[in-house]
């Protein structure tokens, strides 16, 4: 009897999700038809990693499925109705104003959204990436027009432009980029100018629970910001796999040596080995450690922010630590 009830519950749950997706698909299709006709719900075509997608000219109910998309939307003045959170947290990044995130509905973890919850929000646009949600693209597009970038991280500036196009905020995006460029120039000057920046080698070390220690290369979000500032990077960064990171055990942490080392931790510092490694003789022997140039920073900002609002906060913190 209990088994029969459980089976009935699962069947009803599946039907409920299927119904929600079907209704959303009908709504999305109707909207597109209207947009191509009388203009009651106008659409425009956006080129995405999954091909051309028709999206509303002025989307009003946007769901974002990663931190980069969340940063982009809020930076451009768009208030999402739903968003995902990281596996290690149950909230949105704290660097974003609480007043802007408190009314965003949680729709599950990054790369594992609850599709029924997404559908219940009746979005008219979904923003995500192929690397996160490519395998559920058909299900997402059945709910609402879905704009996917190819990946995340290094391509954050290009992704931002696609997000801006999908959201109809190109003019706002142009100002955001100009302001960022001016901010980079200001920080570069504050830390001693281009020549000093180039002569100062900076490493970023990330401790990850359940994985090796990552010495970040140049092909990632934080690497691109350091490149914008014209900072020097140690030779070890050229050995990073796919340009992303060179992974080491605590016994090889001396390979992370540089003039300045920034560190962050994903997960529990004890389980990630942060505490043990940073108390080791090898760590204390680093040039940056001896010179007092090791700086702990917020992982959710420096690594997971992946957007212009995060970048501006990183630049401010970078300047403060380098000149403090």
N, C-alpha and C positions, 0 to 999 in steps of 0.2 A: 504493500500500500504506500509506504513512504517513498519507495523507489519510483512508483507511478506518479506521485505528486511532484517529486523532484523533476522528472522528465517533462511533466506538463508545465512546470514553472520555467524550465529552460526553453521549451518550445514557445511559450508566451513571450518570454524575454526576446527571443530571436525575432518573433513576429513584430513585436513592438519596435525594435530597432529598424527592421525592414520597412515598416510602415512609415516611420519618421523619415527615413532616407528617401522613400518614394514620394512622400508629400513635399519634401524639400526639393527633390529633383524636378517635380512638376512646377513648383514656384520658380525655380531657377530658369527653367525652360520658358515659362510664360514671360518672365522679365526680359529674357533675351529677345523673344519674338516682338514684344512691345517696343523694345529699343530699336529694332531694325525697321519698325513701321512708323507709327504716328509720333514717336518721341516721348511717349508718356513715361517710359523708364529707359532713358537713353543709355547705350553702352558704347564702349570703345574697345578696340582689340589691343591686347598686350602680348608681346612675344616672351614666352617663358621657357624654362627648361623642359617643359612637357608639350611645347608647341604653342600655337596662337590660342589665346583665351579671351572671350568677350567678358568684360567686367562693367559694372555700373559706373557711369561717369562720376557720380558722387555717392560712393558707398556709405551707408549709415550704420550697418551692423557688421563690424569686422571682427573676425576671430584670428588670433595670432598663435602659432604653434611652436615658437621658439623665442629665445631672449632677444635675438637680433631683430626679429620682426616686431616684437613688443617695443624695443627701443626706437625703431624707425617710426612706428605709428605715433607714439607719444611725442617724439621729437618734432614730428610734422603737425602736431596739434589734433591728432585723431584719437578718440577714446575707444579702445576695443571693448567689445561686450564679453569676450572670453579669451582665455590664454592658458598656456601650460606652465608647469613649474618643473624644476630640475628634480632628478631622482633623489638627491640628498637633502632637498628642502621641500617644505610644503607651503611656500609663499613666493611672491614675486621678489626680484632683486631689491634690496634695501636702498640701493643708490638712487632708485626712482622715487619720486615724491609719493608718499602714502596716499595723499589726496587724489592722485591720479590712478592708483592701482586698487584702491579699496573696493570699488564697485565692479571690478573685472571678475567675471565668473571663472572659477577654476575648472578646467576641462580635462584634467589628467596630467600625466608626466610628459615631458619632452620625448618625442619618438614613440609615445604610447598613449595618444589621446583617447578619451572615451567618446566614440563617434555618436552615441545616442545623446550625450550631453551637448556635444557640438551642434547636432541637429536641432535640439530643443531650443537653442538660442536664435534659431531662424536667421542665420547670417546671410548677408548678401555678398560677402567676400571672405575668403580664407587665405592667409599668407603663411607660407612655410617653405621648406626646401626639399629637394629630391633626396638628399642624403638622410634627412630625418623621416620623411613620410612618403617617399616615392612608391613604396610597396602598397600604400593604401590610397593612391591617387584617385582611382576610379570611385572609391567609396566617398572620398571627400568632395569630388566634383559633382557627385550626385546630390550632395547637400547644398553646395553653393559654388560659384566660380572660384577656382583655386589657382592662385599664382604661386608657382614654385621657382626658386632660384636653383642653380645646380648644386651648390654647397654652401657652407657657412665659413666664418673665420676670415681667411686672407682676402676673400672677395667682398668684404663687408661694404666697401664704398660702391661697388657696382650693384650689389644687392639693394642698397639704400635707394639708388636711382630707380630700380625696378619697382620697389615698394612705393616710391613717390609717384611713379607713373600709374600704378594700379589704384592708388588712393586719390589721384587727381591733384597732387600737391607738388608739381614740378617747380613752380615759382618759389614756394617755401623751401624746397630742397636746395635751390640755387643759393639762397641766403645762408642756409645752414652750412653748406660747403665753404662759402666765402668766409664765414665767421670762424670756422675750424682752421682754415689756412692762416688766418690772421693770428689765431691763438697759438698755433705751432710756431710762427715766426717770433711771437712775443716770448714764448718759453725758451726757444733756442737762444735768443739774445740774453735772457735773464740768467742762463746757466753758463754764459761766457762766450757765446757766438759759435758760428759754424766750425771754426778750426778746433776749438776746444772740445766741442761735441764729438767731432770725428776722432779726436785723439783719446777719448774716454770710452773704454770698452765696458759694455753693460751686458750682463747675463740675466735671464729670468729662469728661476728654478721653481718647479711646481711639484709638490709632494701629493701623491694620489693614493688614497686608500685602496688597497688591493692591487697595486701596480708598482712598477719601478719608478724611480725619480726621473722627472722629465726636465732636461735642459732645453729650453725652447729655442728653436731655430728662427729663421727669418720669414718662413711662409706660414704665418698665423696672424691673428688679430693684433696681439701686443707687439709682434715683430714689425708689423707695418707701421705702427705708431712710432716705434723707435727709429725706423727708417725715415719717417717724415721729419723727425727731429735731427736726423743726420748723425745719430750716435754710432760710435764704433762698436763692433761686435767681435768677440773672441773667435779664433779659428775653429773651435769646437762646434760652433753653430753651423759651419759648412758641412759637417758630418751628419746633420740631422736627417732622419729618414723622411724622404719626400719634402725636405725643407721644414718639416713640422717640429720634430723634437729628437734629441739624442738621449736615449733612456739609459740610466745607469743604476747600479746598486749603491747602497750607502758606502761600500768599501771603495768606490771610485768617484766619490763626490768631489775630490780634488780637481777633477776635470772641469768643474764648473767655475773655476777661478776666473776672476775679472776685477777690474777697478771698482765696479759697483755691481752688487747682486740684489735683485728683487726676488722675493719668495712669496708663494701663496700655498694654501693647502686645500685640497678637495676631500672632504670627509673629516673623520676624527684625526686630529694631529698625532695621537698616540698610535693609532692603527696605520696611519699613513707614513709613520716613521719620522715625522718632522722633529719631534722633541729629541729622540735618540740621535738622529743624524746631526742636528745643530749643536748638540752637546759633545760631539766627537772631536778628537784631536785633529782629524783631517779637515773638518769644517772650520775649526778655530784657527787652522793654519792658512786658510784662504787669505789672499791679500785684502780682499774687501772686508773680511771679518776683522783682520788686524787693524785696518784703517777706520773701522766703525762705519763702513759703507754697505752694510747689509740691511735691507729694509723689508719688513713684512707688510704685505698689502692684502686687500680683500679679493679673494678668488672670484667672487661673483661679479665684481666690477672689472678687474684687470684681465680676466680670462673669459668670462661668460657674458660680459656686457654686449660686446660686438655691435656697437652703434655709435652715433655721434654724441649723444648725451653722455654715454659712458666715457667716450674718448675725451671729452672736455673735462670731465672730473679727473680722469687719469692724468691729463696734462697739468692740471692744478696741483695734484698730489706729487707728481714727478718734480715739478719746479720747487715745491716746498721742501722735499726731501733732499734734492740736489743742492739747494742753496741754504739749507737750514744749519 
